[in-house]
């Protein structure tokens, strides 16, 4: 393999994910995609990739890789105490590597999901418009599964320069162990009693160990319904909070089912999903109800912060004209030198 990465240690659960497989829920295909879309955007911006480009998502315990060519990479999201050739390397900075360099990502010490982007992206086939891995369907990503030791992941190209490289570093994001999530009313909010709603918004819940990419289960005060929580199955959106028969809320995330038959009491606003998904089991969760108008404003504010991040790191979507002219001039210089 001339250009790529060899997986030395597969890690606990490392998969290729991008912005998701949108438009196919009506056919029964979950969206999937990165759990922390903000960290994905940050990683790609640091290496001048399209912001929704596929990255490697590592949960709890990271993977180790050997680079088989020259490129740049960036790590974002959870701090996995990464080392490059045995030396500690910080998150949220672009780093250059050459053939034979080894990157080791260890356990997550702040956050839950770590992300690795490489300049130019991974050379994998899109399935239904996305490179995201759906483990249950064995669809997309790298052979529809998590990475394993010995896998050889091809890259699109070698990269020996990075536009605005001197700006490709920013202070890492840190994550809290106690978070307050802002919520809008769910489509079946009226199925719950006044006491149930008061308990939901006034209690502190604990994130259960029985949580995964499909959804985060919470433990705490049961939410009381009027006449049960069964409904005719309807669509599930990212951040929907279902309340099953035991009354314990469950927040549905990237690998959520396309439809569900339990009442949905609320929906997490998109701006708060990052701090939710980066919580480890045992984290304390509170809920705060906001209006739809407020949720829209929070979404717009988050977009502004993303744009500010991109400006701060000198993000430029590797202008192909600039890159091609650079390659042409370099070829011309080498040809002239040989003559």
N, C-alpha and C positions, 0 to 999 in steps of 0.2 A: 504494500500500500504506500504510494508515493506521498499522498497528501491526506492526512487524517489523524485520528487519535486511537491508540490502543488502550482498552480498558484493563487496568491491572487488578483492581478490586471493584466489584460491582456495586458495593454499598448496600444499604438496607432496601431502598426503593428509589432507583434513579431511572427516570423516563424522559423521553423527548416530548416537550409540550410547546405549543405556540398559543396564539390568542383564541383558539378554539375552533370547533367544527360547527359553525353556525349555519342554520337554514335547513337542517335535517331532522329536527326533533319530531316533526310531523310524520317522519318515516321510522321513528323509534330509535334514532341514534342520539345518545347524549352529546352535549357540547364538548365536554372535557376541557382541555386547555390548562394553562398554568393556574395553580391555586392563588398565587400572589401575582396578579397582572401588573401591579406597580413595579415589583422587583424585576419582572421580565422586561418591561419598558426601560428601566434604568440600565440593566445589563446590556441591552442592545444599543442604547444611546451611547454608552461608553466605548463601543467598538464600531460605531457608525453603521449599524445594521438597520433595516426596516424595523420599526418598533414592535411589530408583532411577529418577528422572525422566531423560529424554533430555538429553544434553549434546553439545556439539561436541568431538570428539576430533581433535587436530592432531598429526601426526607429523613430527618433525625441523624442519620449516619451517612456521610458522603462517600464518594467514589474516588479512585485514584486513576490517573491517566498518564500515558507517555505520548508526547506529541511527535508525529512522524514528519513534520515539516515546520516551516517558519510561519508564525502567525501571531495574533494578539488575542487575549482573552480577558474577560472581566467576570468577577464574582459579586453577586448581590444577594439580598435577602438575609437569611440566617447566617451568623458567623460560625463557620465550621472549622475554625482554627487551621486554615489552609496553609500548606507549605509548598513552595516551589524549589525543587532540588534541595530539600531539607531546610530551607530558610522560610520563616514565617512571612506571609504576604497578606496584606490588608484587603478587605472588601472594598467595593466601590472605587476601583481604579483599574485602568487598562494596563496590562503587562505584556511585554513581548517575550516570546519563547522561540527557541530554535529546535531543530530536530534532535530528539533524544532527551529533551527536558521532561521532568516528571512533576506533575501536580498531584498533591495528596490532600483530599478534603476529609476531615475527621468528624467528630461528633458536633452537633449543633449546640452551642453554648448560649446563644441569644437568638430566639426565633426557632422556627420548626422546618421551614423550607428554604434551601439555598439554591441559587441559580447560577449557571455557567453559560455565558455566550462567547462565541468565537467569531472573529471578523470574517465576514462573507457568509457565515452560516454553515449548517450541516447539509451534506448532499444526500437527502432522503426523499423518497417519493411521497407526494401528497395523496391522501385518500379522502375523497369527498371534500376537496379543497383545503385540507388541513394536514399538518404533520403530527398533530397531537396523538398520544398513545391512549387507546381505550383498552385497558387490561382485560375487562370482562369479555369484550368482543374479539380480543386479540387483533386489534385494528390500528393501523397507523404507526407512527414513531419508528422505532427500530424493531422490525419483525413482530410488531404488535405486543411487545413484552418489555419488562424492565431490563436494564443492562446487566450483563454478566461478565465475569472475568474472561478475557480473551477476545471479546468483541472488538472489531475494528470499524470505527465510525468514520466514514469519509467526510472530508470538508470540501467545500466548493472550490476553494482556491487557496494557495499560499499568499500570505500578506507580509511584505517586508517594510511597509510604512503605514502610518495612520494619520489622517488629516486631523490637525489640532491635538496631536498627541500630548503636548505639554499641558493641556487643560483637562486631561482625562482622569481626574481624581477628585473625590468629594467626600465629605464626612459620612461615615457609615450610618445607616438607619439603626436605631435601637427599638426594642419591642418591650411592652409592659406585660406584667403578670396579672394585672387587673385592668379590665377595659370596660368602657361604657359604649354600647352600640346604639346608634340612632336608628329608629325604625319607623316605617310607614305602616298604616293599617293594612292588614291582610284581607283577602277577598271574603274570608269567612269569619271575620272578627265578631260578627253578631251572633255566632253560635256559642260564644263564651259568656259566662255570667259576669256581672259587675265585679264580684269578688275574684273571679278568675283573672280578669284583666288587671285588677289592682295587684294581685299576687304576682302576675307576670312582670309588670312594670315596677313593682316595688320590692322585689326579692333579688337576692344574689344567687346566681347559679354557678355550678362548678363544671368545667369541661371534663367530660368522661374520657377514659382511656379507650372506650368503644367509639372511636371517631376515626374517620378516614377521608379520602378524597371525595367520597359520595356525600358525606354529611358529618357534622359535629353533634354528638349527643350531649345533652346537659342533664345534670342531676340537681335537685333542689325541691322547691315547693311545687306540687302538682297543680296544673292549671285546670280549673273547674269549668266544665262545659254545661250547657243548658240541657241538652238531650242527646249526648254522645257526640262523637267527632267524625263518624263515618259520612262520607259524601260520595256522589258520583265522581269518578276520577276526572280531574281536569289538569291543565298544564302547570308545570313547575318552573319558576324562574330562579335565577341565581340569588341566593340569600333568603329564599322562602323559609319561614319557620313553621314547620308542621307540628301538630300536637297529636300524638297517637293516643291509644286508649289508656295508657298508664299516666297520661297527663304531663309527661316529661318532654319539654320542647326539643326539637331536632332541627338544626339549621342546615339546609341543603346547599351543596357547593358544586364544584366543577364537574364531578362525575355523577351528578344527581340524575335520578330517573326522569323520563320525559313527562310522565303524568303521575298523579298520586291520589289516593282515596281517603286521606285524612285532612281535616280542616286546617287551614293556614291562618294563624292568628296575626302574623306580621311579616314584614320583609325588611331585611337589613339594607340600609342605603349603601350604594356601591362604594362611596367614599370611605366606608368603615370596614370593608371586606379584608383589606390588607392586615389591619391590626387583629382581626378575628382569626384569620387562617394561620397567622404566625404564633398563635397561642399554643402552649404545650398543655398536655393533660394536667388538670389541677388548677388551671387558671380560673380566676373569678370573673364572671360575666354579669353585667347589668344592662338593662334596656331603658332607652329613653324614646318616647314617642314624639315624632315631628310630623309636620304637614308635608303633603306632596310638593308644595311650592318650596319649602325649605330643603327637601331632598334634591330637587332640581338645582337649587343654588349651591348645595354642597357638591354636587356633581361638577358644576361649572368651576367652582373653586379648585377642585381636584385637577381638572384639566389645566387650569392656570399654573398650578404647582408643577405639573408634568412639563409644561412648556418652559417654565423657569429652570427646571433641572436640565433640560436639553440645552438651553442657552448657556448655562453655567459650565457645562462640560464640552462646549463647542461642537455640539452634535451637527453632523452634516451627513446626509444619506449618500455617502461615497459617490459623488457625482461621477457617473460612468465616463462622461466626456473627459473630465479632469484625470481620472485614473487611466483611461486609455491613452491620453496624450502623454502622461508620465511614462507608461510602458513603452510607447513608441519612441520617445526621446531617449530613454535608457537603452533601447535596442540600437538606436542610431549612434549613440556614444560608443557602445561596445563594438559596433561594426567599424566605426572610424578608428578606434584604437587598434583593432586588428590590422587595419590597412596601413 
